[in-house]
Every structure is written in C-alpha cells, then in structure tokens.
Amino acid sequence: MPLNIVLIEPEIPNNTGNIGRLALASGSKLHLVKPFGFEIDDKRLKRAGLDYWQHLEVIYYENTEEFFSVNASKKMGFLSSHGTKNHWDIPFEDDFFLIFGKESVGLSKAIIEQYPNQLYKIPMFSEHIRSLNLANAVSITIYEGIRQLKL
C-alpha cells in the first residue's frame, strides 16, 4: 500500500465511510484513532462505505499515544489549516502517513506544536471559509500523492 490515511478522533460517520471508500479505491491503508464520535458499526458509516468496507484494510488505535508509539519510525505529514507549506510540497513516498484531525477542530494544539515542520495545508482562495470537508481534504491530498508517485 503506497499511502496511509490517518484519522485522529473522527466525528462524522459519513466522512469516515467516504474516506474508507477512497482508501480502498486508492490502494491506501486507513488508520482510525479513538475516540470516535460514532459507533464503528454505525449504519451511516456502512452506507457511506457501501459494500466496500469489508475489503478495506483498517487499523484501529485506542488513542493518539498508541498510534504514535506503534508508528514512531514512519514518515508523516500533518494536514492543518495552520500549515505554512502547501499539500503539493509534501515529500510523498511509499508508506507515507497523512494525518488528519477531527472535523470540528482539526489536529490538537499538542500535535501542531510537536510537528511544526511537517504541517501542510490545502490552499483556499476565499476568506469566507475556514476549512474544507474532511473527506474532500483527504481526497485532494491522496490523489496529489498518487500523482507525484505516478502510481
């Protein structure tokens, strides 16, 4: 699997289901970090993932500490509206981890402060919005990675 999608404390089952479908379509692994804002068997999650969820490789973590402990040696990029570099500047490579925060507040302040040189944003050209939908942000980033890796 060339890329890894990491959702830290996802809150909206429809987004997670759509991102799961995207992960399968793009050949990516999906990593879900608890706590979730929904039950993993939520019908909205399954509906958004349709009948593909059973084919998806999903790795679950009890919390962010477990995720970072298990994946300490991995190369990572963190997506945040606080990033100073654009998503096309991410140094994509096989097995790269793309980290996304929860829908309501994004990545925690602690993560942003711990990884300032690995923060990236998707540029937005209107002052009337503060962020993109999580599923859209993941899609944009994953397919930029695929484009750069020429998979």
HUKAVEN-V493535 format. One record per residue. N is the residue number from 1. PSI is psi in whole degrees, 0 to 359 (999 if undefined). OMEGA is omega as a letter, one per 20 degrees, with the letter a starting at -180 (none if undefined). D_FIRST is the distance of its C-alpha to the first C-alpha in Angstrom with 2 decimals. Layout:
n:N psi:PSI omega:OMEGA d_first:D_FIRST
n:N psi:PSI omega:OMEGA d_first:D_FIRST
This chain:
n:1 psi:124 omega:a d_first:0.00
n:2 psi:323 omega:a d_first:3.77
n:3 psi:157 omega:r d_first:5.86
n:4 psi:129 omega:r d_first:7.59
n:5 psi:124 omega:a d_first:10.72
n:6 psi:122 omega:r d_first:13.62
n:7 psi:115 omega:r d_first:16.87
n:8 psi:116 omega:r d_first:19.82
n:9 psi:54 omega:r d_first:22.60
n:10 psi:146 omega:a d_first:21.96
n:11 psi:335 omega:a d_first:25.33
n:12 psi:115 omega:a d_first:25.13
n:13 psi:323 omega:a d_first:23.70
n:14 psi:319 omega:r d_first:23.55
n:15 psi:312 omega:a d_first:21.32
n:16 psi:320 omega:r d_first:18.90
n:17 psi:315 omega:r d_first:19.00
n:18 psi:321 omega:r d_first:18.42
n:19 psi:325 omega:r d_first:15.48
n:20 psi:316 omega:r d_first:14.00
n:21 psi:317 omega:r d_first:14.69
n:22 psi:318 omega:a d_first:13.12
n:23 psi:315 omega:r d_first:9.81
n:24 psi:316 omega:a d_first:9.94
n:25 psi:327 omega:a d_first:11.32
n:26 psi:359 omega:a d_first:8.86
n:27 psi:23 omega:a d_first:5.66
n:28 psi:158 omega:r d_first:5.35
n:29 psi:148 omega:r d_first:6.53
n:30 psi:127 omega:r d_first:10.29
n:31 psi:124 omega:a d_first:12.57
n:32 psi:124 omega:a d_first:16.25
n:33 psi:123 omega:r d_first:19.04
n:34 psi:160 omega:j d_first:22.51
n:35 psi:151 omega:r d_first:25.16
n:36 psi:158 omega:r d_first:24.40
n:37 psi:17 omega:a d_first:27.07
n:38 psi:168 omega:r d_first:26.82
n:39 psi:142 omega:a d_first:26.40
n:40 psi:341 omega:r d_first:22.97
n:41 psi:15 omega:r d_first:24.81
n:42 psi:132 omega:a d_first:26.39
n:43 psi:332 omega:r d_first:27.18
n:44 psi:324 omega:r d_first:26.27
n:45 psi:311 omega:a d_first:22.68
n:46 psi:321 omega:r d_first:22.52
n:47 psi:316 omega:a d_first:24.40
n:48 psi:326 omega:r d_first:22.12
n:49 psi:354 omega:a d_first:19.05
n:50 psi:218 omega:a d_first:21.31
n:51 psi:13 omega:a d_first:20.55
n:52 psi:340 omega:a d_first:16.77
n:53 psi:323 omega:a d_first:16.50
n:54 psi:339 omega:a d_first:16.83
n:55 psi:355 omega:a d_first:13.65
n:56 psi:140 omega:r d_first:11.51
n:57 psi:111 omega:a d_first:9.78
n:58 psi:132 omega:r d_first:12.10
n:59 psi:128 omega:a d_first:13.16
n:60 psi:145 omega:r d_first:16.75
n:61 psi:143 omega:a d_first:18.88
n:62 psi:333 omega:a d_first:22.67
n:63 psi:176 omega:a d_first:23.12
n:64 psi:326 omega:r d_first:22.01
n:65 psi:315 omega:r d_first:23.51
n:66 psi:315 omega:a d_first:21.32
n:67 psi:308 omega:a d_first:18.11
n:68 psi:330 omega:r d_first:19.28
n:69 psi:313 omega:a d_first:20.59
n:70 psi:325 omega:a d_first:17.48
n:71 psi:27 omega:a d_first:15.32
n:72 psi:328 omega:a d_first:18.25
n:73 psi:0 omega:a d_first:16.82
n:74 psi:152 omega:r d_first:13.76
n:75 psi:135 omega:a d_first:14.21
n:76 psi:151 omega:r d_first:14.92
n:77 psi:139 omega:a d_first:16.56
n:78 psi:127 omega:a d_first:18.86
n:79 psi:126 omega:a d_first:19.99
n:80 psi:147 omega:r d_first:23.69
n:81 psi:348 omega:r d_first:26.82
n:82 psi:356 omega:r d_first:28.20
n:83 psi:151 omega:r d_first:25.92
n:84 psi:347 omega:r d_first:27.89
n:85 psi:152 omega:a d_first:25.21
n:86 psi:158 omega:a d_first:23.57
n:87 psi:334 omega:r d_first:19.93
n:88 psi:353 omega:r d_first:19.93
n:89 psi:358 omega:r d_first:20.87
n:90 psi:134 omega:r d_first:17.67
n:91 psi:71 omega:a d_first:16.54
n:92 psi:141 omega:r d_first:12.96
n:93 psi:166 omega:r d_first:10.86
n:94 psi:141 omega:r d_first:7.43
n:95 psi:21 omega:r d_first:6.53
n:96 psi:143 omega:a d_first:9.47
n:97 psi:125 omega:r d_first:10.95
n:98 psi:117 omega:a d_first:13.05
n:99 psi:128 omega:r d_first:15.94
n:100 psi:142 omega:r d_first:18.31
n:101 psi:181 omega:a d_first:21.65
n:102 psi:157 omega:a d_first:23.68
n:103 psi:321 omega:a d_first:25.32
n:104 psi:325 omega:a d_first:28.87
n:105 psi:358 omega:a d_first:28.71
n:106 psi:210 omega:r d_first:25.28
n:107 psi:150 omega:r d_first:24.33
n:108 psi:157 omega:r d_first:27.07
n:109 psi:322 omega:a d_first:29.58
n:110 psi:317 omega:r d_first:28.67
n:111 psi:316 omega:r d_first:25.03
n:112 psi:318 omega:a d_first:26.30
n:113 psi:329 omega:a d_first:28.89
n:114 psi:333 omega:a d_first:26.65
n:115 psi:50 omega:a d_first:24.10
n:116 psi:330 omega:a d_first:26.38
n:117 psi:356 omega:a d_first:24.93
n:118 psi:20 omega:a d_first:21.39
n:119 psi:131 omega:a d_first:22.65
n:120 psi:154 omega:r d_first:21.90
n:121 psi:160 omega:r d_first:23.46
n:122 psi:121 omega:a d_first:23.34
n:123 psi:143 omega:r d_first:26.82
n:124 psi:143 omega:a d_first:29.25
n:125 psi:28 omega:r d_first:32.52
n:126 psi:136 omega:r d_first:34.73
n:127 psi:0 omega:a d_first:36.46
n:128 psi:356 omega:r d_first:36.74
n:129 psi:153 omega:a d_first:33.26
n:130 psi:343 omega:a d_first:31.59
n:131 psi:167 omega:r d_first:28.00
n:132 psi:161 omega:r d_first:25.70
n:133 psi:140 omega:a d_first:24.48
n:134 psi:314 omega:a d_first:21.33
n:135 psi:322 omega:r d_first:19.42
n:136 psi:317 omega:a d_first:20.64
n:137 psi:318 omega:r d_first:19.72
n:138 psi:317 omega:r d_first:16.07
n:139 psi:312 omega:a d_first:16.06
n:140 psi:314 omega:a d_first:17.86
n:141 psi:315 omega:a d_first:15.64
n:142 psi:314 omega:a d_first:12.21
n:143 psi:336 omega:r d_first:13.85
n:144 psi:319 omega:r d_first:15.58
n:145 psi:316 omega:r d_first:12.43
n:146 psi:319 omega:r d_first:11.30
n:147 psi:314 omega:a d_first:14.96
n:148 psi:322 omega:r d_first:15.17
n:149 psi:348 omega:r d_first:12.24
n:150 psi:48 omega:a d_first:13.71
n:151 psi:999 omega:none d_first:10.76
